[in-house]
C-alpha cells in the first residue's frame, strides 16, 4: 500500500531556542526521509515545515512534542496542508 504524501506546518513554543532544537530536528527529519525546513522565529519559537509520508510526519510530531534533552516544549501548533513537493531536502533556514 502506497503511503499518503502530505505536508505539515508546525510552530513549537517553550524552551526551544539555544537547546539544539533545529539541529536535532534536522537530523530526525533526514533520518525519516522528510523534506522541508526548520528555523527560529523572532518571538522565541521554532517553526518547521515537513513534507513526506504521513506516517513519517506523525513520527516526527511525536518526537517534536518532547524535543531534544534540554528543550521544554510547552505548546505545539500543527497545521496539515496539501503536499506541494517543493523541497529537495531538509534544511535549517536562517532568515
Secondary structure, DSSP 8 states (H G I E B T S, - for coil): ----EEEEEEEEEEE-SSSSHHHHHHHHHHHHT-EEEEEE-TTS-EEEEEEEEHHHHHHHHHHHTT-STT-EEEEEEEEEE------SSEEE---
